[in-house]
Amino acid sequence: MRGSDACSGDDAVGASAARADAAIRLTYANFPPAATFPCVQMEHWAKEVEKRTGGKVKVQTFPGGTLLAAKNILDGVISGLATSVTSP
């Protein structure tokens, strides 16, 4: 390997450690209104995930169709827009 193309062992270890320390981010789309039971439970679940993983997994919630309408839930997961959903 040439000098400019090579990555020193320390650089590789540092990059791996940075990735390991980075939080996993999930997006959870739900279509019912925020005050309804499914969305209240979604919020509770998101907080529990963060607590039980020591903050290594962060969940951003989108109640009330704010990210995806009910008819777009499946397409949103397929496209990667949402990682978690409640389906109709």
MODELLER restraints for C-alpha pairs under 7 A, 6 or more apart:
rsr = mdl.restraints
at = mdl.atoms
rsr.add(forms.Gaussian(group=physical.xy_distance, feature=features.Distance(at['CA:23:A'], at['CA:56:A']), mean=4.57, stdev=0.5))
rsr.add(forms.Gaussian(group=physical.xy_distance, feature=features.Distance(at['CA:23:A'], at['CA:57:A']), mean=5.39, stdev=0.5))
rsr.add(forms.Gaussian(group=physical.xy_distance, feature=features.Distance(at['CA:23:A'], at['CA:58:A']), mean=6.46, stdev=0.5))
rsr.add(forms.Gaussian(group=physical.xy_distance, feature=features.Distance(at['CA:24:A'], at['CA:56:A']), mean=6.05, stdev=0.5))
rsr.add(forms.Gaussian(group=physical.xy_distance, feature=features.Distance(at['CA:24:A'], at['CA:57:A']), mean=4.59, stdev=0.5))
rsr.add(forms.Gaussian(group=physical.xy_distance, feature=features.Distance(at['CA:24:A'], at['CA:58:A']), mean=6.02, stdev=0.5))
rsr.add(forms.Gaussian(group=physical.xy_distance, feature=features.Distance(at['CA:25:A'], at['CA:57:A']), mean=5.94, stdev=0.5))
rsr.add(forms.Gaussian(group=physical.xy_distance, feature=features.Distance(at['CA:25:A'], at['CA:58:A']), mean=4.87, stdev=0.5))
rsr.add(forms.Gaussian(group=physical.xy_distance, feature=features.Distance(at['CA:25:A'], at['CA:59:A']), mean=5.88, stdev=0.5))
rsr.add(forms.Gaussian(group=physical.xy_distance, feature=features.Distance(at['CA:26:A'], at['CA:58:A']), mean=6.18, stdev=0.5))
rsr.add(forms.Gaussian(group=physical.xy_distance, feature=features.Distance(at['CA:26:A'], at['CA:59:A']), mean=4.72, stdev=0.5))
rsr.add(forms.Gaussian(group=physical.xy_distance, feature=features.Distance(at['CA:26:A'], at['CA:60:A']), mean=6.15, stdev=0.5))
rsr.add(forms.Gaussian(group=physical.xy_distance, feature=features.Distance(at['CA:26:A'], at['CA:83:A']), mean=5.67, stdev=0.5))
rsr.add(forms.Gaussian(group=physical.xy_distance, feature=features.Distance(at['CA:27:A'], at['CA:59:A']), mean=5.78, stdev=0.5))
rsr.add(forms.Gaussian(group=physical.xy_distance, feature=features.Distance(at['CA:27:A'], at['CA:60:A']), mean=4.89, stdev=0.5))
rsr.add(forms.Gaussian(group=physical.xy_distance, feature=features.Distance(at['CA:27:A'], at['CA:61:A']), mean=5.96, stdev=0.5))
rsr.add(forms.Gaussian(group=physical.xy_distance, feature=features.Distance(at['CA:27:A'], at['CA:82:A']), mean=5.00, stdev=0.5))
rsr.add(forms.Gaussian(group=physical.xy_distance, feature=features.Distance(at['CA:27:A'], at['CA:83:A']), mean=5.26, stdev=0.5))
rsr.add(forms.Gaussian(group=physical.xy_distance, feature=features.Distance(at['CA:27:A'], at['CA:84:A']), mean=6.05, stdev=0.5))
rsr.add(forms.Gaussian(group=physical.xy_distance, feature=features.Distance(at['CA:28:A'], at['CA:59:A']), mean=6.79, stdev=0.5))
rsr.add(forms.Gaussian(group=physical.xy_distance, feature=features.Distance(at['CA:28:A'], at['CA:60:A']), mean=6.15, stdev=0.5))
rsr.add(forms.Gaussian(group=physical.xy_distance, feature=features.Distance(at['CA:28:A'], at['CA:61:A']), mean=4.79, stdev=0.5))
rsr.add(forms.Gaussian(group=physical.xy_distance, feature=features.Distance(at['CA:28:A'], at['CA:62:A']), mean=6.02, stdev=0.5))
rsr.add(forms.Gaussian(group=physical.xy_distance, feature=features.Distance(at['CA:28:A'], at['CA:82:A']), mean=5.97, stdev=0.5))
rsr.add(forms.Gaussian(group=physical.xy_distance, feature=features.Distance(at['CA:28:A'], at['CA:83:A']), mean=6.17, stdev=0.5))
rsr.add(forms.Gaussian(group=physical.xy_distance, feature=features.Distance(at['CA:28:A'], at['CA:84:A']), mean=4.44, stdev=0.5))
rsr.add(forms.Gaussian(group=physical.xy_distance, feature=features.Distance(at['CA:28:A'], at['CA:85:A']), mean=5.29, stdev=0.5))
rsr.add(forms.Gaussian(group=physical.xy_distance, feature=features.Distance(at['CA:29:A'], at['CA:61:A']), mean=6.17, stdev=0.5))
rsr.add(forms.Gaussian(group=physical.xy_distance, feature=features.Distance(at['CA:29:A'], at['CA:62:A']), mean=4.80, stdev=0.5))
rsr.add(forms.Gaussian(group=physical.xy_distance, feature=features.Distance(at['CA:29:A'], at['CA:63:A']), mean=6.25, stdev=0.5))
rsr.add(forms.Gaussian(group=physical.xy_distance, feature=features.Distance(at['CA:29:A'], at['CA:67:A']), mean=6.08, stdev=0.5))
rsr.add(forms.Gaussian(group=physical.xy_distance, feature=features.Distance(at['CA:29:A'], at['CA:68:A']), mean=6.31, stdev=0.5))
rsr.add(forms.Gaussian(group=physical.xy_distance, feature=features.Distance(at['CA:29:A'], at['CA:82:A']), mean=6.22, stdev=0.5))
rsr.add(forms.Gaussian(group=physical.xy_distance, feature=features.Distance(at['CA:29:A'], at['CA:84:A']), mean=6.35, stdev=0.5))
rsr.add(forms.Gaussian(group=physical.xy_distance, feature=features.Distance(at['CA:29:A'], at['CA:85:A']), mean=4.79, stdev=0.5))
rsr.add(forms.Gaussian(group=physical.xy_distance, feature=features.Distance(at['CA:29:A'], at['CA:86:A']), mean=6.81, stdev=0.5))
rsr.add(forms.Gaussian(group=physical.xy_distance, feature=features.Distance(at['CA:30:A'], at['CA:39:A']), mean=6.83, stdev=0.5))
rsr.add(forms.Gaussian(group=physical.xy_distance, feature=features.Distance(at['CA:30:A'], at['CA:62:A']), mean=6.04, stdev=0.5))
rsr.add(forms.Gaussian(group=physical.xy_distance, feature=features.Distance(at['CA:30:A'], at['CA:63:A']), mean=4.85, stdev=0.5))
rsr.add(forms.Gaussian(group=physical.xy_distance, feature=features.Distance(at['CA:30:A'], at['CA:64:A']), mean=6.15, stdev=0.5))
rsr.add(forms.Gaussian(group=physical.xy_distance, feature=features.Distance(at['CA:30:A'], at['CA:65:A']), mean=5.94, stdev=0.5))
rsr.add(forms.Gaussian(group=physical.xy_distance, feature=features.Distance(at['CA:30:A'], at['CA:85:A']), mean=5.75, stdev=0.5))
rsr.add(forms.Gaussian(group=physical.xy_distance, feature=features.Distance(at['CA:30:A'], at['CA:86:A']), mean=5.33, stdev=0.5))
rsr.add(forms.Gaussian(group=physical.xy_distance, feature=features.Distance(at['CA:31:A'], at['CA:63:A']), mean=5.84, stdev=0.5))
rsr.add(forms.Gaussian(group=physical.xy_distance, feature=features.Distance(at['CA:31:A'], at['CA:64:A']), mean=4.47, stdev=0.5))
rsr.add(forms.Gaussian(group=physical.xy_distance, feature=features.Distance(at['CA:31:A'], at['CA:65:A']), mean=4.06, stdev=0.5))
rsr.add(forms.Gaussian(group=physical.xy_distance, feature=features.Distance(at['CA:31:A'], at['CA:68:A']), mean=6.96, stdev=0.5))
rsr.add(forms.Gaussian(group=physical.xy_distance, feature=features.Distance(at['CA:31:A'], at['CA:69:A']), mean=5.87, stdev=0.5))
rsr.add(forms.Gaussian(group=physical.xy_distance, feature=features.Distance(at['CA:31:A'], at['CA:70:A']), mean=5.47, stdev=0.5))
rsr.add(forms.Gaussian(group=physical.xy_distance, feature=features.Distance(at['CA:32:A'], at['CA:39:A']), mean=6.70, stdev=0.5))
rsr.add(forms.Gaussian(group=physical.xy_distance, feature=features.Distance(at['CA:32:A'], at['CA:63:A']), mean=6.50, stdev=0.5))
rsr.add(forms.Gaussian(group=physical.xy_distance, feature=features.Distance(at['CA:32:A'], at['CA:64:A']), mean=4.71, stdev=0.5))
rsr.add(forms.Gaussian(group=physical.xy_distance, feature=features.Distance(at['CA:32:A'], at['CA:65:A']), mean=6.77, stdev=0.5))
rsr.add(forms.Gaussian(group=physical.xy_distance, feature=features.Distance(at['CA:33:A'], at['CA:39:A']), mean=6.99, stdev=0.5))
rsr.add(forms.Gaussian(group=physical.xy_distance, feature=features.Distance(at['CA:33:A'], at['CA:63:A']), mean=6.20, stdev=0.5))
rsr.add(forms.Gaussian(group=physical.xy_distance, feature=features.Distance(at['CA:33:A'], at['CA:64:A']), mean=4.08, stdev=0.5))
rsr.add(forms.Gaussian(group=physical.xy_distance, feature=features.Distance(at['CA:34:A'], at['CA:40:A']), mean=6.76, stdev=0.5))
rsr.add(forms.Gaussian(group=physical.xy_distance, feature=features.Distance(at['CA:34:A'], at['CA:63:A']), mean=5.15, stdev=0.5))
rsr.add(forms.Gaussian(group=physical.xy_distance, feature=features.Distance(at['CA:34:A'], at['CA:64:A']), mean=5.45, stdev=0.5))
rsr.add(forms.Gaussian(group=physical.xy_distance, feature=features.Distance(at['CA:39:A'], at['CA:63:A']), mean=5.97, stdev=0.5))
rsr.add(forms.Gaussian(group=physical.xy_distance, feature=features.Distance(at['CA:43:A'], at['CA:61:A']), mean=6.98, stdev=0.5))
rsr.add(forms.Gaussian(group=physical.xy_distance, feature=features.Distance(at['CA:46:A'], at['CA:59:A']), mean=5.42, stdev=0.5))
rsr.add(forms.Gaussian(group=physical.xy_distance, feature=features.Distance(at['CA:49:A'], at['CA:57:A']), mean=6.67, stdev=0.5))
rsr.add(forms.Gaussian(group=physical.xy_distance, feature=features.Distance(at['CA:50:A'], at['CA:56:A']), mean=6.78, stdev=0.5))
rsr.add(forms.Gaussian(group=physical.xy_distance, feature=features.Distance(at['CA:50:A'], at['CA:57:A']), mean=5.48, stdev=0.5))
rsr.add(forms.Gaussian(group=physical.xy_distance, feature=features.Distance(at['CA:50:A'], at['CA:58:A']), mean=5.64, stdev=0.5))
rsr.add(forms.Gaussian(group=physical.xy_distance, feature=features.Distance(at['CA:68:A'], at['CA:76:A']), mean=6.82, stdev=0.5))
rsr.add(forms.Gaussian(group=physical.xy_distance, feature=features.Distance(at['CA:70:A'], at['CA:88:A']), mean=6.33, stdev=0.5))
rsr.add(forms.Gaussian(group=physical.xy_distance, feature=features.Distance(at['CA:73:A'], at['CA:85:A']), mean=6.91, stdev=0.5))
rsr.add(forms.Gaussian(group=physical.xy_distance, feature=features.Distance(at['CA:73:A'], at['CA:87:A']), mean=6.52, stdev=0.5))
rsr.add(forms.Gaussian(group=physical.xy_distance, feature=features.Distance(at['CA:76:A'], at['CA:82:A']), mean=5.64, stdev=0.5))
rsr.add(forms.Gaussian(group=physical.xy_distance, feature=features.Distance(at['CA:77:A'], at['CA:83:A']), mean=5.90, stdev=0.5))
